């Protein structure tokens, strides 16, 4: 019902401004009130997926599927992401709202009907995906909503970026800017058998601070975050920083995060959390056509789940797929790949291990005895043909940091650290400001770590190929 009301109001707004739209093809309008300017925008993304051996095994297995925001897919599929939105700006305030549907193209989704059960409509598939309202008080800016917010997007992007509900304050000074956030990741009431409310509930709150200042061409952002994660009985402090900028033709990026805290188990044992993660890369901006880069990521793993310490690093979320150095949206490693225990958008293996033993990750999917990650890689990117044609190609290698934890959980011994090598090639061509087309070829060659974990048949090369169509207005 709420979604229908919102759509009705949007249509009413369009009808009110219909004469303006006829004269202004940019879809930028002025409201009847002279205090606000409103813009309407939208986009459509069609991703055509052609996976081969997604589970690193030429035979059918329980891992022969992959996941994205549109849901679970197996074999060839076409993902569609549709967005329509409004943004507005007044004298000292602004807003942004986006409605989105992210679906796999098929009859059930397009008609929004569950044909298998002949039951409920799926109109809720289209709703408010992102929203932000801001008021500028002069000496600080206050915002609220659930638009995408980040803490380390400029470097490794392994700690936090998501669109959880938030309240935020932004302050800008001559030498030091900073942001303070209160994120509501989970707010849920749990009932016990006597139908009384669990006093602790299942809440997960995050309180975050991110500063920014510049030294000798480098932007340095100190980061502190407190994760009050009652969902898994964990309290975690994250301390660290990211640094990035331009030093001549070099573009360095560094990040370090330390997680310290405690987690209570079901048997009332308190475990200490002491883990860390790091990222480093350098791009060499020779010219727009030729930019080589290299670097790597390290996430500490846990080698013994029977101690009173958790050393596996669990970020609040991991979106390495959009990191500026190694991020390629449709690369194999950035899908949700169950055979590797990887979550969507991340490049780690934090779903391997004991479910529920961790203290973070999307939906608390990371484990306390996760094997960690050692990733090293190099690549080349640039633009050609009047900057309309973009290319990016890279080679990355992946290792477990420690294997003792997953060896116990999966009843294996002597799992090799070497997980695999991936080759990615991405092209995109922008025909104009409203349409572009691209494709990504991603090849993952598994190594002994996969076959030691899953079995000797899991040694086939995976190929993940996509054709991407993008319209926007």
C-alpha positions as CSV (number, residue, x, y, z in Angstrom):
1,X,0.0,0.0,0.0
2,X,2.8,2.4,0.9
3,X,4.5,1.8,-2.4
4,X,1.2,2.5,-4.3
5,X,0.8,5.8,-2.5
6,X,4.3,6.8,-3.3
7,X,3.9,5.9,-7.0
8,X,0.6,7.9,-7.0
9,X,2.3,11.0,-5.6
10,X,5.1,10.7,-8.2
11,X,2.6,10.4,-11.0
12,X,0.6,13.4,-9.6
13,X,3.9,15.4,-9.6
14,X,4.6,14.5,-13.2
15,X,1.1,15.6,-14.3
16,X,1.5,18.9,-12.4
17,X,4.7,19.6,-14.3
18,X,3.7,18.1,-17.7
19,X,3.7,21.4,-19.5
20,X,7.2,22.2,-18.2
21,X,8.5,18.7,-19.4
22,X,7.2,19.4,-22.9
23,X,9.5,22.4,-23.1
24,X,12.5,21.2,-21.1
25,X,14.0,17.9,-22.3
26,X,16.6,17.9,-19.5
27,X,13.7,16.9,-17.1
28,X,14.7,19.8,-14.8
29,X,11.7,21.7,-13.5
30,X,10.9,24.5,-11.2
31,X,8.1,23.8,-8.7
32,X,5.1,26.1,-8.2
33,X,6.8,27.2,-5.0
34,X,9.8,29.4,-6.0
35,X,11.9,28.0,-3.1
36,X,12.8,24.7,-4.6
37,X,14.2,23.3,-7.9
38,X,13.2,19.7,-8.7
39,X,14.8,17.2,-11.1
40,X,13.6,13.8,-12.2
41,X,16.0,11.1,-13.3
42,X,16.1,7.4,-14.0
43,X,18.1,4.5,-15.4
44,X,17.9,1.0,-16.7
45,X,20.7,-1.6,-16.5
46,X,20.5,-4.9,-18.4
47,X,23.2,-7.3,-17.5
48,X,23.3,-10.5,-19.6
49,X,25.2,-13.2,-17.7
50,X,26.9,-16.2,-19.3
51,X,28.5,-18.3,-16.6
52,X,30.5,-21.5,-17.1
53,X,31.5,-23.8,-14.2
54,X,30.5,-21.2,-11.7
55,X,31.2,-23.8,-9.0
56,X,34.6,-24.7,-10.4
57,X,33.3,-28.1,-11.3
58,X,32.0,-29.2,-14.7
59,X,29.4,-31.5,-13.0
60,X,26.3,-30.4,-11.2
61,X,26.9,-29.8,-7.5
62,X,25.2,-28.1,-4.6
63,X,27.3,-25.0,-5.3
64,X,26.3,-24.6,-8.9
65,X,24.6,-21.2,-8.5
66,X,25.6,-17.6,-7.7
67,X,23.8,-14.6,-6.2
68,X,23.3,-10.9,-6.9
69,X,20.8,-8.3,-5.7
70,X,18.2,-9.6,-8.0
71,X,18.4,-13.0,-6.3
72,X,19.9,-16.5,-7.0
73,X,20.8,-17.3,-10.6
74,X,22.1,-20.5,-12.2
75,X,23.3,-20.7,-15.8
76,X,22.5,-17.9,-18.3
77,X,20.3,-15.1,-16.8
78,X,19.5,-11.5,-17.5
79,X,19.5,-9.1,-14.6
80,X,17.5,-5.8,-14.8
81,X,17.9,-2.8,-12.5
82,X,15.3,-0.1,-13.0
83,X,15.5,3.2,-11.2
84,X,13.4,6.4,-11.2
85,X,13.9,9.2,-8.8
86,X,13.6,12.8,-7.8
87,X,16.0,15.3,-6.3
88,X,15.3,18.8,-5.1
89,X,17.2,21.7,-3.7
90,X,16.1,24.7,-1.7
91,X,17.9,27.6,-0.1
92,X,19.4,25.6,2.7
93,X,18.0,22.1,2.3
94,X,17.8,19.4,-0.3
95,X,16.5,15.9,-0.9
96,X,17.1,12.8,-3.0
97,X,14.8,9.8,-3.5
98,X,15.2,6.7,-5.7
99,X,12.7,4.0,-6.4
100,X,14.3,0.8,-7.6
101,X,13.5,-2.7,-8.8
102,X,16.3,-5.3,-9.2
103,X,15.0,-8.5,-10.9
104,X,15.9,-11.5,-13.0
105,X,14.0,-11.1,-16.3
106,X,11.2,-13.8,-16.4
107,X,7.4,-13.9,-16.6
108,X,6.9,-14.1,-12.8
109,X,9.0,-11.0,-12.1
110,X,7.7,-8.9,-14.9
111,X,4.0,-9.7,-14.1
112,X,4.9,-9.6,-10.4
113,X,2.9,-12.7,-9.8
114,X,4.0,-16.0,-8.2
115,X,2.8,-18.4,-10.8
116,X,3.9,-21.4,-8.8
117,X,1.6,-20.8,-5.9
118,X,-0.9,-18.5,-7.8
119,X,-0.7,-16.3,-4.7
120,X,0.6,-12.9,-3.7
121,X,1.6,-10.0,-6.0
122,X,5.2,-8.9,-5.8
123,X,4.6,-5.2,-6.0
124,X,7.0,-4.7,-3.1
125,X,9.8,-5.6,-5.5
126,X,9.6,-1.9,-6.6
127,X,10.1,0.5,-3.7
128,X,12.2,3.2,-2.2
129,X,15.8,2.0,-2.5
130,X,17.6,5.2,-1.5
131,X,16.6,8.4,0.3
132,X,18.3,11.4,1.8
133,X,17.1,14.6,3.2
134,X,19.6,17.3,4.3
135,X,19.4,20.6,6.1
136,X,22.3,23.1,6.2
137,X,22.5,25.0,9.5
138,X,25.5,27.0,8.3
139,X,28.1,25.7,10.6
140,X,27.1,22.1,10.1
141,X,24.9,20.0,7.8
142,X,22.4,17.4,9.1
143,X,21.1,14.5,7.0
144,X,18.9,11.5,7.4
145,X,17.7,8.7,5.2
146,X,19.1,5.5,3.8
147,X,21.2,6.6,0.9
148,X,24.6,5.0,0.3
149,X,27.2,6.1,2.9
150,X,30.8,5.0,3.1
151,X,33.8,5.1,5.4
152,X,36.6,3.7,3.2
153,X,35.4,3.8,-0.5
154,X,38.5,5.6,-1.7
155,X,40.9,2.7,-0.9
156,X,40.2,-1.0,-0.2
157,X,36.4,-0.6,0.5
158,X,36.6,-3.7,2.8
159,X,35.1,-2.0,5.9
160,X,31.9,-0.2,5.3
161,X,29.7,1.1,2.4
162,X,25.9,0.4,2.4
163,X,22.5,2.1,2.4
164,X,21.4,1.4,5.9
165,X,19.1,4.0,7.7
166,X,21.2,6.7,9.2
167,X,21.4,10.1,10.9
168,X,24.5,12.1,10.0
169,X,26.3,15.4,10.7
170,X,28.9,16.9,8.3
171,X,31.2,19.7,9.4
172,X,33.6,21.5,7.1
173,X,36.4,23.7,8.3
174,X,39.5,25.4,6.7
175,X,41.8,22.4,7.5
176,X,39.7,19.5,8.8
177,X,36.3,18.1,7.7
178,X,34.5,15.4,9.5
179,X,31.3,13.3,9.5
180,X,29.5,11.6,12.3
181,X,26.9,8.8,11.7
182,X,24.4,6.7,13.6
183,X,23.6,3.7,11.5
184,X,20.5,1.5,12.2
185,X,21.6,-1.8,10.7
186,X,19.1,-4.1,12.5
187,X,16.2,-3.3,14.8
188,X,14.1,-6.4,15.5
189,X,12.0,-7.6,18.4
190,X,12.4,-11.3,19.4
191,X,9.7,-13.1,21.3
192,X,10.3,-16.1,23.5
193,X,8.0,-19.1,24.1
194,X,6.0,-17.1,26.8
195,X,5.2,-14.4,24.3
196,X,7.2,-11.7,26.1
197,X,9.7,-9.5,24.4
198,X,13.4,-10.4,24.6
199,X,14.9,-7.4,26.4
200,X,18.1,-7.5,24.4
201,X,16.2,-7.8,21.1
202,X,18.3,-8.4,18.0
203,X,19.5,-4.9,17.4
204,X,22.7,-3.9,15.5
205,X,23.7,-0.2,15.8
206,X,26.9,1.4,14.4
207,X,28.3,4.7,15.5
208,X,31.0,6.1,13.1
209,X,33.4,9.0,12.7
210,X,35.3,9.9,9.6
211,X,37.6,12.9,9.4
212,X,39.5,14.3,6.4
213,X,42.6,16.6,6.1
214,X,45.3,17.0,3.5
215,X,49.1,16.8,3.8
216,X,51.5,17.2,0.8
217,X,48.9,16.2,-1.7
218,X,47.6,13.2,0.3
219,X,44.1,13.2,1.7
220,X,44.1,11.4,5.1
221,X,40.9,10.2,6.7
222,X,41.1,8.9,10.3
223,X,38.2,6.5,11.0
224,X,36.6,5.3,14.2
225,X,33.5,3.1,14.5
226,X,31.8,1.3,17.3
227,X,29.6,-1.7,16.3
228,X,27.1,-2.6,19.0
229,X,26.0,-5.9,17.4
230,X,23.5,-7.5,19.8
231,X,22.4,-9.8,17.0
232,X,25.5,-11.9,17.6
233,X,26.4,-10.6,21.0
234,X,29.4,-8.6,19.9
235,X,30.8,-5.2,20.8
236,X,33.6,-4.1,18.4
237,X,35.7,-1.0,18.1
238,X,37.3,-0.3,14.7
239,X,40.2,2.1,14.5
240,X,42.1,3.0,11.4
241,X,42.6,5.4,8.5
242,X,42.7,5.6,4.7
243,X,45.0,7.8,2.7
244,X,44.9,8.7,-1.0
245,X,45.8,11.4,-3.4
246,X,48.2,12.5,-6.2
247,X,52.0,12.8,-5.9
248,X,53.1,13.7,-9.4
249,X,52.1,10.9,-11.8
250,X,51.6,8.5,-8.8
251,X,48.3,7.9,-7.2
252,X,48.9,6.0,-3.9
253,X,46.1,4.5,-1.8
254,X,46.6,3.0,1.7
255,X,44.2,1.7,4.3
256,X,44.5,0.1,7.7
257,X,41.8,-1.1,10.1
258,X,42.1,-2.7,13.5
259,X,39.1,-4.5,15.1
260,X,39.2,-5.0,18.9
261,X,36.3,-6.0,21.2
262,X,34.5,-9.0,22.6
263,X,31.9,-11.5,21.6
264,X,29.8,-13.7,23.9
265,X,29.0,-17.3,22.9
266,X,25.9,-19.3,23.6
267,X,27.8,-21.0,26.4
268,X,28.4,-17.6,28.1
269,X,32.1,-17.5,27.2
270,X,33.5,-14.1,26.3
271,X,35.9,-14.2,23.4
272,X,38.3,-11.3,22.7
273,X,38.4,-9.9,19.2
274,X,41.8,-8.8,17.9
275,X,42.0,-8.6,14.1
276,X,43.3,-6.3,11.4
277,X,43.1,-5.5,7.7
278,X,45.2,-3.5,5.3
279,X,45.2,-2.4,1.7
280,X,47.8,-0.7,-0.5
281,X,48.0,0.2,-4.2
282,X,49.7,2.6,-6.6
283,X,48.5,3.8,-9.9
284,X,50.9,5.4,-12.4
285,X,49.0,8.0,-14.4
286,X,51.3,8.1,-17.5
287,X,48.4,9.5,-19.6
288,X,44.6,8.9,-20.0
289,X,45.2,6.0,-22.3
290,X,47.8,4.1,-20.2
291,X,47.5,3.8,-16.4
292,X,49.2,0.7,-14.9
293,X,48.5,-0.2,-11.3
294,X,49.4,-2.8,-8.7
295,X,48.7,-3.6,-5.0
296,X,47.0,-5.9,-2.6
297,X,44.7,-6.6,0.3
298,X,45.2,-8.4,3.6
299,X,42.5,-9.6,6.0
300,X,43.7,-11.5,9.0
301,X,42.3,-15.0,9.5
302,X,41.7,-17.3,12.4
303,X,43.8,-20.5,12.8
304,X,42.2,-22.0,16.0
305,X,38.5,-21.7,16.9
306,X,39.0,-23.3,20.3
307,X,41.0,-20.4,21.8
308,X,39.4,-17.4,23.6
309,X,40.4,-15.0,20.9
310,X,39.0,-14.2,17.4
311,X,41.6,-13.1,15.0
312,X,39.5,-13.2,11.8
313,X,38.7,-9.7,10.5
314,X,35.0,-9.0,9.9
315,X,34.2,-5.7,8.4
316,X,30.7,-4.3,8.8
317,X,30.4,-4.8,5.1
318,X,32.8,-5.4,2.2
319,X,32.2,-3.8,-1.3
320,X,35.6,-4.3,-2.9
321,X,33.9,-4.5,-6.2
322,X,33.6,-0.7,-6.3
323,X,37.1,0.0,-5.0
324,X,38.9,2.4,-7.3
325,X,42.0,0.2,-8.0
326,X,40.8,-3.4,-8.4
327,X,37.0,-2.9,-8.5
328,X,35.3,-4.4,-11.6
329,X,31.6,-4.7,-11.0
330,X,30.9,-7.9,-12.9
331,X,34.1,-9.8,-12.1
332,X,33.7,-13.4,-10.9
333,X,35.2,-12.9,-7.5
334,X,32.7,-10.1,-6.7
335,X,29.6,-12.2,-7.2
336,X,28.2,-14.3,-4.3
337,X,30.1,-17.6,-5.0
338,X,29.1,-20.3,-2.5
339,X,31.9,-22.7,-3.4
340,X,34.4,-20.0,-2.2
341,X,32.3,-18.8,0.7
342,X,32.3,-15.2,-0.8
343,X,29.6,-12.6,-0.3
344,X,28.2,-10.4,-3.0
345,X,30.5,-7.4,-3.8
346,X,33.3,-8.7,-1.6
347,X,36.5,-10.5,-2.5
348,X,37.0,-12.5,0.7
349,X,36.0,-15.9,1.9
350,X,34.4,-14.9,5.2
351,X,31.4,-17.2,4.8
352,X,33.6,-20.2,5.3
353,X,33.7,-21.3,8.9
354,X,31.2,-21.7,11.6
355,X,27.9,-19.8,10.9
356,X,27.0,-17.3,13.6
357,X,30.5,-17.2,15.0
358,X,31.5,-13.8,13.6
359,X,30.8,-10.2,14.4
360,X,30.1,-8.5,11.1
361,X,29.6,-8.8,7.4
362,X,26.4,-8.3,5.4
363,X,23.6,-9.9,7.4
364,X,26.3,-11.0,9.9
365,X,27.5,-13.5,7.3
366,X,31.2,-13.4,8.3
367,X,32.5,-16.0,10.6
368,X,34.9,-15.8,13.6
369,X,37.0,-18.6,12.2
370,X,37.2,-17.3,8.6
371,X,40.5,-18.0,6.8
372,X,41.2,-14.3,6.0
373,X,42.6,-13.1,2.7
374,X,45.9,-12.3,0.9
375,X,45.3,-10.8,-2.5
376,X,47.9,-9.4,-4.8
377,X,47.4,-8.1,-8.3
378,X,48.3,-5.8,-11.1
379,X,46.5,-4.3,-14.0
380,X,46.1,-1.6,-16.7
381,X,43.3,0.8,-17.5
382,X,42.6,3.9,-19.6
383,X,40.4,5.5,-22.2
384,X,40.8,5.8,-25.9
385,X,38.8,7.1,-28.9
386,X,38.0,10.6,-27.5
387,X,37.5,9.2,-23.9
388,X,34.3,7.4,-25.0
389,X,35.9,3.9,-24.8
390,X,37.1,2.7,-21.4
391,X,39.1,-0.5,-20.8
392,X,40.4,-2.2,-17.7
393,X,42.3,-5.5,-17.4
394,X,43.9,-7.1,-14.4
395,X,45.4,-10.3,-12.9
396,X,44.8,-11.0,-9.2
397,X,45.8,-13.9,-7.0
398,X,44.0,-15.1,-3.9
399,X,45.2,-17.0,-0.8
400,X,43.9,-17.9,2.6
401,X,45.8,-16.2,5.4
402,X,45.2,-19.1,7.8
403,X,43.4,-22.4,7.3
404,X,43.3,-24.0,10.8
405,X,39.8,-22.7,11.5
406,X,38.1,-24.0,8.4
407,X,40.0,-27.3,8.6
408,X,38.2,-28.0,11.9
409,X,34.8,-26.8,10.7
410,X,34.9,-28.7,7.4
411,X,36.7,-31.8,8.8
412,X,39.7,-31.4,6.5
413,X,43.4,-31.4,7.1
414,X,46.3,-29.6,5.5
415,X,44.2,-27.3,3.3
416,X,46.6,-25.4,0.9
417,X,46.6,-21.6,1.2
418,X,46.5,-21.0,-2.6
419,X,42.9,-20.4,-3.6
420,X,43.1,-19.2,-7.2
421,X,44.1,-16.8,-9.9
422,X,41.6,-14.5,-11.7
423,X,42.0,-12.6,-15.0
424,X,39.5,-9.8,-15.8
425,X,39.0,-7.8,-18.9
426,X,36.4,-5.0,-19.0
427,X,35.3,-2.8,-21.9
428,X,32.7,-0.1,-22.1
429,X,31.7,2.4,-24.8
430,X,29.7,5.5,-24.1
431,X,27.7,6.5,-27.2
432,X,26.3,9.6,-25.5
433,X,25.4,10.8,-22.0
434,X,22.3,8.5,-22.0
435,X,23.5,5.2,-23.4
436,X,26.6,3.0,-23.0
437,X,27.4,-0.7,-23.7
438,X,30.1,-2.8,-22.2
439,X,31.2,-6.3,-21.4
440,X,33.3,-8.1,-18.9
441,X,35.2,-11.4,-19.3
442,X,36.3,-12.9,-16.0
443,X,38.3,-16.2,-15.8
444,X,39.0,-17.8,-12.4
445,X,41.6,-20.7,-12.3
446,X,41.2,-22.6,-9.0
447,X,44.3,-23.9,-7.1
448,X,44.9,-26.6,-4.5
449,X,43.1,-24.7,-1.7
450,X,39.7,-25.2,-3.4
451,X,40.1,-28.9,-4.2
452,X,41.5,-29.5,-0.7
453,X,38.4,-27.9,0.8
454,X,35.7,-29.1,-1.6
455,X,37.1,-32.2,-3.2
456,X,39.4,-33.2,-6.1
457,X,36.7,-32.6,-8.7
458,X,36.6,-28.9,-7.9
459,X,39.5,-27.9,-10.2
460,X,37.8,-26.7,-13.3
461,X,38.2,-23.1,-14.6
462,X,35.2,-20.8,-14.2
463,X,34.3,-18.3,-16.9
464,X,31.9,-15.4,-16.1
465,X,31.0,-13.3,-19.1
466,X,28.6,-10.4,-19.1
467,X,27.2,-7.9,-21.7
468,X,26.0,-4.7,-20.0
469,X,23.5,-2.2,-21.4
470,X,23.0,1.0,-19.6
471,X,20.5,3.8,-20.2
472,X,20.1,6.9,-18.1
473,X,18.3,10.3,-18.1
